[in-house]
């Protein structure tokens, strides 16, 4: 897609300076990178395998449900830490290998990999928080975050009901949203046979892994399996949406507007910086947990860098931004949750 941001020379020069400074200053040790990546993979993959295996071992129904929920959260963290980087080709040099691993992990979460990747790379990274360009803004009309967007009567209460609405999101994504996208007229891939084969294969894999196998081989009645599955999605949804929303939708993030010709009223550089929010941007622990989602400004400016480098990269990036009078959006994790709810309250009144 052709860039639709306006050209601002000083922003272009500043971005060039940032790229140059990071490329020349940031130390990237291949051996250290591989070691950290292997440790991270062993930790998360082992946790996924263990918690999934427990579903077929435990006898207590309550422990079974707890294991289901724990598995869902750990699987989500596994996806945060690996599938996102696979989608940006920052782990292997071979793009096909990256895509194969990305597809496998995404299939484990129940989401259709190809449609998400297409929207994420070509829409969200192209113009985050810009209405009609960023498809992430089209998730639902139940929640209003974009200034100037249509205000419905129920938005007056959105800061009250948002948390409850968020509990259904991963179920909605897996069993409704992906199908809507599949058959949507604006989906350029919908008529390709390969696209349909992969789509239905991924959905069958997920249903088999999460419902059919536990019903057939666990020590629980099918009703307990369904309860565990639903509780897992409730926990996954809350964690996923609050983590996602606070990366772009807090009080300090901006929503650039477009003119009548579709041009965005800011530069690409400032769009990425001003519309993104960081959480504990220098913390190695937060980076290990969230897989770079907490370093969102760096990710949008450097999607070709693996998230392992982001805490050190941020020391360079923040220094240059602040020197040039640009204060990056930044919250704690819980501060981000509160700020998101405050944004919803503000947008409920407009």
N, C-alpha and C positions, 0 to 999 in steps of 0.2 A: 504493500500500500504506500502511495506517495505521501510524504510528510505534509501535514496540513497545519503545522505550527507556524507562527510568524517568525521571521528571522530577526534576531536581536544580536548585533555584533558583539557587544560586551559579554553576553551570555555564552556565545560561541567561543570566544577567546578564553573565558574562564573555564569552560568545560575542557578545552584543549589543554590548558594549564594543569587541570586536575588529572587528566589522563596521563600527561607526561610525567607529572610528579609521582603518581602511583606506580607507573611502569618503571621508573628509575629508582625509586626509594623502597618500595615494598619488597622484602626478601621472600622469595618463593623457593623453598627447599623441596625438591621432588621426593626425596627419601622421607623427610618428615611428613610431607603430605600423605604419602601412601601409608605410613605407619598410623597416623591419626585416623585415616579413612578406614583402615582395616579394624582398628580398635572400635571405632564407632559402629561399623557393620556387625562385628561380633556381638557387641552389647545389645544392639537393637534386634538383630535377627534372632539371637538366642532367646531374648525375652519374648519375641513373637511366637517362636516355636514352643517354648515352655508353657506359656499361657494358653495357647491353642490346644496343646496336648492335654492339659489339665481338664479340658471339657469332656474328655473321654475317660477320665480316671476318677474324678471326685464323685461321691455318692450323695452328698448333701445338696439339696435343691438350692438353698441360699448361697452356698459356696460356689455352686455352678454358675449362678447368675452373676455373682461377684467376679468370677474368673472371666466370664463373657465380657463384662464391662471393662475389666482391666486389659483384656486382650484388645478390645476396640481402641482404647486410648493409646496403648503401646504401638499398635499397628498404625495409628494416625501419626505418631511421632516418627515411626520408621519411614512413612511416606514423606513427612516434612523433610527429613534428613537425607533422603535418597531420591525419591521420584522427581522432586522439583529440580534438583541439579541434573538428573538424567535428562529431563525435558529440555534443559538449556545446553546439553552436551558438554558439561564441565567435568565429567568424571573420566570417561574413556575418550581416546582420540577418534575412535570409530563411531560415527553418528548412528549407524544401524544398531550397534551393540548398546549404545545409550538408550535408543528408542525401545529396544526389546526389553531391557531391564525396567525402564519407565512403565511400559505397558503391563508387565507382569505385576509390579507392585501396585499400580493403579487398579488392576483387575482384582487384587486382593481386597481393596477397599470398596469395590462394587461400582466405582465410577468408570464411565467410558473414557479411556485414555486419549484416544485420537481427537475427539471433539473438544475435550478440555484443553489439550495442548494447542490446537488450532486457535481457539479463542484467546488463550492466555498469551501466546506469543504475538499473534497478529492484531489483537484488539487491546487487551489490558496493558501490555508493555508499550504499545504504540501511543496511547493517550489515556493514562489512568485518570479516573474521576471526571472524564469528559463525556457528558451525555451524548448519546447516539454514536459514540466511538468505542467506549469501554463497555463491553457486554456484561461485565460483572455488575454493572448498575441495573441490569435488567432481571436480576434474580427474582424479585417479587415486588408488587406494588403495595404490599402490606406495610412495608417500612419505607419512610421517606427521608432521604439524606441529602438530596441535591437541591440547593436553593433555586427557587423559580420553577421547580417541577410541580405537577398537579397536586393540589392539597385536597385530600378526601376527608370526610367528616371523622372517620375513625383514626386518622393520624393524630388527632388531639390526645389520644390515649396511648400512643405507640411506645412511649417510655415506660409505661406500665405493663403492656402485654408483650413487649419485644422478647424478653427472656423466655416466656412460655412458647412463643411462636418459633424461636430458634431451636427448641428441642426436637422439632420434626424435620430439620433441614436435610440431614444426611439421608433419611428415608425418602424425602422428596427428590433429592438429587438422583439417588440410585434408581428409583422406580417411577419417577414422573419426568423430571427435568431432562434427563438423557434421552428419553423417548420423544419428548417435545422437540428437542434439538435435532434428533434423527430425522424426523419427518417434516421439519420446518422448511419452508420455501427458500429461505435465505441460507440454507446449509448447502454449500457447493459440492459436498461429498455424498449427499444423500442418494444419488442415483448410481453410485459405484458398488458393484457386487462385493468387492473385497471389503469395503467399509461395513456393509451389512453382516458379512460373515464374521468379521472380527468383533463387531458390536454384540451379536447374539452369543458368540462363543464366550466373551467376557462375562456377560450376564449369567449365562448358564454355569460357568465356573464359580462365580460368586454365590449363587443360590445353592449350588451343590456343597460348597465348602462351609457355608454359614448356616444352612438350614437342613438340607437333606442328610449329610453325613452325621451331624450331631443327633438328629432324630433316629437315624439307623443304628448308630454305634455307641452313643453315650449311655449313661445309666439313668437318664431322665425321661420322663413322659414328654410327648411332643408339646404339650402346653407349656411346660417349663422351658423347653428350648425356645419357643416363640417368645415367652416373657423375657428370657435372657437376651435374645436377639433385639427386642424392642428397647430394653434397658440400655444395651450397648449403644444403640443409635441415639438414644436420648443424651447420654454422656458425650458421645462423639460429636453430636450436633452442637451442643453448648460450647465445648472446647474449640471445635473447628471455627464456628462463626465468630466467637469473641476474639479468637486469635486473628482471624482474617479481617474482621471489621476494624480492629484497632490499628491495623497496618495502613489503612487509608481513610477511615471514617471516625475521626475524633474532632474535638472542637477547633483545633488549629490547622487542620488540613483544608486545602482549597479545592474548588470545583471550577476549573476554567470554562469559560463560555465560548461559543462560536458565533461568527457573524453570519450574515445571510448567505454567504458563499461557502460556508462550512469551514472557514479558517479559524483556528484556535487562537485565542487572544493572549497567548504567552509563548515563550520559546519551549522547545522540547526539553531542554535542560531544567528550566524552572518548573515546568509541569511535573517532571519526575521528582524533584526535590520538595516542592510545596505540597504535593498531593500525597506524600508518603510520611509515615510516622515510624520512628524507631522505638524499641523497648530494650533498655539495658544494652546499648550499642557497643560497649567496650568489654562486655562480660563474656569470657570464654565458656562459662557454665551455661548462660542463657543461649549462647550460640550452639552449644552441644545439644541442648534440649530442643530448641525450636528450629534448628537446621537453617539458620540465616533469615527466617521470617522476621526475627526481631531486628535485623539489620536491613530494613527495607529500602532506605534511601540508597545505600551502597548497592543493593541488589538491582535496583532499577537503573542505576548508572553503570553498573558493572555486571550485567547478567552473564557475561562470559567468564567471570571469575567464580571459583567454587566458594561456598559459604565459609569454609574453614579459614579463609583469609580475611573475612570481613572485620573482626575486631581490630586487627592491626591496620587494615585498610582505613577503618573509620578514624583512627588517630590522625592520619594524613588528610583525609577528606574533611573532617570537622574543622581542622586547623585552617584549611584554605577557605572554607565557607565562612567561618566566623571572621577571618581576616578581611573578607570582602563584604561584611555586613549582613550575611545570611545566617539566621539562626535556625538550625535544623529542628523539625518537630520531634519531640522526644517525650516519652512517658515511661513510667514503670508498667509492669504487666497489669496490676490491679488498678493503677492510675489510668491506664488505657481503657479498661472496662468502664470505670466511672465516667471518663471523658466521653466515651461513646454514648452512654446513656444520657449525658448532658446534651450532647449534640442532638439526640433524638427528641429531647424535651424542647430544645430551641427550635427544631424543625417542625415540631407539632403545633407551634404558635404562628407560623408564617403562611 
